[in-house]
Amino acid sequence: MKDVVLLTGAGQIGMAIARRIGYGKKIVVGDKKIENAEAICKIMADAGFDCVPFAADISSRESIRGIIAECHKYGEIAYLVNAAGVSPSQAPVETILKVDLYGTAVLLEEVGKVIKTGGVGVTISSQSGHRMKQLTPEEDELLATTPTEELLRLEILRPENIRDTLHAYQMAKRCNEKRVMFEAVRWGARGARINSISPGIIVTPLAIDEFNGIRGDFYKNMFAKCPAHRPGTADEVANVAELLLSDKGAFITGADFLIDGGATAAYFYGELKPGK
C-alpha cells in the first residue's frame, strides 16, 4: 500500500502540482471526462509516476465518494489537490455554482473525513474571489458554515441574485476561501491541513478559452497594466503549492494565497482600478 495523491481536475495546474509531490506515491487522477484523466496519466506515467485515471464529477457527492473508494484500493489519502472547475465562459450560472461552489465544499468535506493523519490538501480558487465587492460578515459566515446540501439554497446564491456567469464564479471562489477556513478546523482534528490558492490568469486551455471569449480584451488589458505585465504559468502555482504541501508549510492551514502578478493590487490601487 502507498500514500495516495487524489488529484481532481485533469489540467495543467493540477498536473504541475502532482508532479512536485507525487513521486513514490499512487496518484489517482479524477476528471468528469475520463479521456482528460487518461491523457494526464499518460504524460505522468511516461515521466515515471504511478497514476490511474478515474471518471469523477465533483458536482456529485456519490461520484466524490466513488473516487475516494478508488483511492482506498491503494492506500490512505495523504494529499488532496483539487484543481477541478469551470470558468465563466465555459458554463451557465447553475453549473458554475454546482461545480465550483457546491462541489468543492463537498469534496473538502468528504476527503476531510478520511484524510490521513498528517495529510494535507490544496484547492485551487481564483483571484476573482478577491476582486468582487466585499460581503457582510454574516454572508461570509453563511458561505463558510452552511451545511453543504443547503448551500445552493442560500438567498445570496438564488438565481435572481446572481447577475451573470462572472458573478457566479466570483461567489463560488469567495465561498471556496471561506470553506477552506471552516474545513481547516475539522481537518485539524485529524492532524491534517488544508489551504487554497487563488491564481490570476494562468496560461492553460481553460484560460485560453477566456482569452478568446467575450472578456478577451479585459484580460489583455490586465496583462498590460498589472505589475507583472504577463499571465502566469502552472509551474508558478505549483511553486506555492509545493510549499503548502510540504513540511515547510506545517504551520499554514486555513489560508488563501493570491498569485496573480499583482493584478488585484492594480485593480484596487493602480491602473486597473475601475474608472481609470
C-alpha positions as CSV (number, residue, x, y, z in Angstrom):
1,M,0.0,0.0,0.0
2,K,1.1,3.5,-0.8
3,D,0.3,7.0,0.2
4,V,-2.3,8.3,-2.3
5,V,-2.4,11.7,-4.0
6,L,-6.0,12.5,-5.0
7,L,-6.0,14.9,-8.0
8,T,-9.3,16.2,-9.1
9,G,-9.3,18.2,-12.4
10,A,-7.1,16.8,-15.1
11,G,-5.5,20.0,-16.2
12,Q,-2.1,21.8,-16.4
13,I,-2.2,23.3,-12.8
14,G,-3.2,20.1,-11.1
15,M,-0.6,18.1,-13.1
16,A,2.1,20.6,-12.3
17,I,1.4,20.3,-8.6
18,A,1.1,16.5,-8.6
19,R,4.5,16.2,-10.3
20,R,6.0,18.1,-7.3
21,I,4.7,15.7,-4.7
22,G,3.7,12.5,-6.4
23,Y,6.9,10.6,-6.8
24,G,6.8,7.3,-4.9
25,K,3.1,7.6,-4.3
26,K,-0.1,6.4,-6.1
27,I,-1.8,9.3,-7.9
28,V,-5.5,8.9,-8.7
29,V,-6.5,11.4,-11.3
30,G,-10.2,12.2,-11.5
31,D,-12.0,14.2,-14.1
32,K,-15.5,14.3,-15.5
33,K,-14.1,13.4,-18.9
34,I,-12.2,10.2,-18.5
35,E,-10.2,11.0,-21.6
36,N,-8.7,14.0,-19.9
37,A,-7.7,11.9,-16.9
38,E,-6.2,9.3,-19.2
39,A,-4.2,12.0,-21.1
40,I,-2.7,13.4,-17.8
41,C,-1.9,9.9,-16.6
42,K,-0.1,9.1,-19.9
43,I,2.1,12.2,-19.6
44,M,2.9,11.4,-16.0
45,A,3.4,7.7,-16.5
46,D,5.9,8.4,-19.3
47,A,7.8,10.5,-16.7
48,G,7.9,7.7,-14.2
49,F,4.8,8.4,-12.0
50,D,2.4,5.8,-10.8
51,C,-1.1,7.1,-12.0
52,V,-4.5,5.7,-12.5
53,P,-7.4,7.6,-14.3
54,F,-10.9,7.7,-12.9
55,A,-14.1,9.3,-14.1
56,A,-15.4,11.6,-11.4
57,D,-17.8,14.5,-11.3
58,I,-17.2,16.7,-8.2
59,S,-20.7,18.2,-8.5
60,S,-21.9,14.8,-7.3
61,R,-21.4,13.6,-3.7
62,E,-21.8,10.0,-4.9
63,S,-19.1,10.5,-7.5
64,I,-16.8,12.0,-5.0
65,R,-17.3,9.1,-2.7
66,G,-16.6,6.8,-5.6
67,I,-13.2,8.3,-6.3
68,I,-12.4,8.2,-2.6
69,A,-13.2,4.5,-2.6
70,E,-10.9,4.1,-5.6
71,C,-8.1,5.8,-3.7
72,H,-8.6,3.4,-0.7
73,K,-7.8,0.5,-3.0
74,Y,-4.2,1.7,-3.0
75,G,-3.7,3.2,0.5
76,E,-4.7,6.2,2.6
77,I,-5.2,9.6,1.0
78,A,-2.3,11.7,2.1
79,Y,-2.7,14.6,-0.3
80,L,-5.6,16.3,-2.0
81,V,-5.0,18.5,-5.0
82,N,-8.3,19.9,-6.2
83,A,-8.0,21.7,-9.5
84,A,-11.4,20.9,-10.9
85,G,-13.7,23.7,-12.0
86,V,-15.3,25.5,-14.9
87,S,-14.8,29.1,-16.0
88,P,-17.4,31.9,-16.7
89,S,-17.0,31.3,-20.4
90,Q,-17.5,27.6,-20.2
91,A,-20.7,27.0,-18.4
92,P,-24.0,28.6,-17.3
93,V,-24.6,30.1,-13.8
94,E,-26.2,26.9,-12.4
95,T,-23.3,24.7,-13.5
96,I,-20.6,27.1,-12.1
97,L,-22.4,27.1,-8.7
98,K,-22.9,23.3,-8.7
99,V,-19.3,22.5,-9.6
100,D,-17.1,25.3,-8.3
101,L,-19.0,26.1,-5.2
102,Y,-21.0,23.1,-4.0
103,G,-18.7,20.5,-5.5
104,T,-15.6,22.0,-3.9
105,A,-17.4,22.2,-0.5
106,V,-18.5,18.6,-0.7
107,L,-15.0,17.4,-1.8
108,L,-13.3,19.2,1.2
109,E,-15.9,17.7,3.5
110,E,-15.7,14.1,2.3
111,V,-11.9,14.0,2.0
112,G,-11.7,15.6,5.4
113,K,-13.4,12.6,6.9
114,V,-10.7,10.2,5.7
115,I,-7.6,12.2,5.1
116,K,-4.5,10.5,6.6
117,T,-3.2,11.9,9.9
118,G,-0.6,14.4,8.9
119,G,-2.2,14.7,5.5
120,V,-2.6,18.0,3.6
121,G,-4.6,19.4,0.8
122,V,-4.8,22.4,-1.5
123,T,-7.7,23.6,-3.6
124,I,-7.4,26.0,-6.5
125,S,-9.6,29.0,-6.1
126,S,-9.2,32.3,-8.1
127,Q,-8.3,36.0,-8.0
128,S,-12.0,36.6,-8.8
129,G,-13.0,35.9,-5.3
130,H,-10.7,38.8,-4.2
131,R,-12.0,41.4,-6.7
132,M,-15.7,41.2,-6.1
133,K,-17.5,43.5,-3.7
134,Q,-17.0,42.6,0.0
135,L,-19.8,40.6,1.6
136,T,-21.1,41.2,5.0
137,P,-19.6,39.2,7.9
138,E,-22.9,37.3,8.2
139,E,-22.9,36.4,4.5
140,D,-19.3,35.2,4.7
141,E,-20.2,33.0,7.7
142,L,-23.1,31.5,5.8
143,L,-20.8,30.6,2.9
144,A,-18.3,29.1,5.4
145,T,-20.6,27.1,7.7
146,T,-23.9,26.3,5.9
147,P,-24.3,22.5,5.6
148,T,-23.2,21.5,2.1
149,E,-26.6,20.3,1.0
150,E,-28.2,23.6,1.9
151,L,-25.5,25.9,0.3
152,L,-27.2,26.4,-3.0
153,R,-30.5,27.4,-1.3
154,L,-28.8,30.5,0.4
155,E,-30.5,33.8,-0.5
156,I,-27.3,35.3,-1.9
157,L,-26.9,32.3,-4.3
158,R,-30.5,32.3,-5.6
159,P,-30.6,32.7,-9.4
160,E,-32.4,36.1,-9.2
161,N,-29.5,37.4,-7.1
162,I,-26.7,36.3,-9.5
163,R,-26.1,38.8,-12.2
164,D,-24.2,36.7,-14.7
165,T,-21.7,33.8,-15.0
166,L,-18.8,36.0,-13.8
167,H,-20.7,36.9,-10.7
168,A,-21.5,33.2,-10.1
169,Y,-17.8,32.4,-10.5
170,Q,-16.8,35.2,-8.1
171,M,-19.3,33.9,-5.5
172,A,-18.0,30.4,-5.9
173,K,-14.4,31.4,-5.4
174,R,-15.3,33.5,-2.3
175,C,-17.1,30.5,-0.9
176,N,-14.0,28.3,-1.6
177,E,-11.9,30.6,0.6
178,K,-14.4,30.5,3.4
179,R,-15.0,26.8,3.2
180,V,-11.2,26.2,3.5
181,M,-11.2,28.2,6.7
182,F,-14.1,26.2,8.0
183,E,-12.8,22.8,7.0
184,A,-9.3,23.6,8.3
185,V,-10.7,23.4,11.8
186,R,-12.2,20.0,11.1
187,W,-9.1,18.7,9.2
188,G,-7.1,19.8,12.1
189,A,-8.8,17.3,14.4
190,R,-7.2,14.6,12.3
191,G,-3.8,16.4,12.4
192,A,-4.3,17.4,8.7
193,R,-4.1,20.7,6.9
194,I,-6.0,22.4,4.0
195,N,-5.3,25.6,2.2
196,S,-6.4,27.4,-1.0
197,I,-4.5,29.1,-3.8
198,S,-6.1,31.9,-5.8
199,P,-4.3,32.2,-9.1
200,G,-4.7,35.1,-11.5
201,I,-4.6,34.3,-15.2
202,I,-2.5,31.2,-15.8
203,V,-1.9,30.0,-19.3
204,T,-4.0,26.8,-19.6
205,P,-6.5,25.5,-22.1
206,L,-9.3,26.9,-19.8
207,A,-7.6,30.3,-19.7
208,I,-7.2,30.3,-23.5
209,D,-11.0,29.9,-23.7
210,E,-11.3,33.1,-21.7
211,F,-8.7,34.9,-23.8
212,N,-10.8,34.1,-26.9
213,G,-14.1,34.7,-25.2
214,I,-16.2,37.8,-24.6
215,R,-13.8,39.0,-21.9
216,G,-10.6,38.6,-24.0
217,D,-9.9,42.4,-24.2
218,F,-10.3,42.6,-20.4
219,Y,-7.6,40.1,-19.9
220,K,-5.2,41.7,-22.4
221,N,-5.7,45.0,-20.6
222,M,-5.0,43.2,-17.3
223,F,-1.7,41.8,-18.6
224,A,-0.6,45.3,-19.9
225,K,-1.4,47.1,-16.6
226,C,-0.7,44.6,-13.8
227,P,2.8,44.8,-12.2
228,A,4.0,41.5,-13.7
229,H,2.9,42.6,-17.2
230,R,2.1,39.0,-18.2
231,P,0.0,35.9,-17.3
232,G,1.4,33.2,-15.1
233,T,2.3,29.6,-15.6
234,A,1.1,26.4,-14.0
235,D,4.5,25.8,-12.5
236,E,4.5,29.1,-10.7
237,V,1.3,28.0,-9.0
238,A,3.0,24.7,-8.2
239,N,5.9,26.5,-6.6
240,V,3.5,27.8,-3.9
241,A,1.5,24.5,-3.7
242,E,4.8,22.6,-3.1
243,L,5.5,24.8,0.0
244,L,1.9,24.3,1.3
245,L,2.0,20.6,0.8
246,S,5.4,20.1,2.4
247,D,6.7,20.1,6.0
248,K,7.9,23.7,5.4
249,G,4.3,24.7,5.4
250,A,3.4,22.8,8.5
251,F,2.2,26.0,10.3
252,I,0.0,27.0,7.4
253,T,-3.7,25.9,7.3
254,G,-7.0,27.6,6.6
255,A,-5.2,30.2,4.5
256,D,-5.6,31.5,0.9
257,F,-2.7,32.6,-1.3
258,L,-3.2,35.1,-4.0
259,I,-0.9,34.5,-7.0
260,D,-1.9,37.0,-9.7
261,G,1.1,39.1,-10.8
262,G,-0.3,42.0,-8.8
263,A,-3.5,42.2,-10.9
264,T,-5.7,42.5,-7.8
265,A,-3.4,45.2,-6.3
266,A,-3.7,47.1,-9.6
267,Y,-7.5,46.7,-9.6
268,F,-7.8,48.4,-6.2
269,Y,-4.9,50.8,-6.3
270,G,-3.4,51.0,-9.8
271,E,-4.1,51.3,-13.4
272,L,-6.8,48.6,-13.4
273,K,-8.9,50.5,-11.0
274,P,-12.5,50.8,-12.4
275,G,-13.0,54.3,-13.9
276,K,-9.3,54.8,-14.7
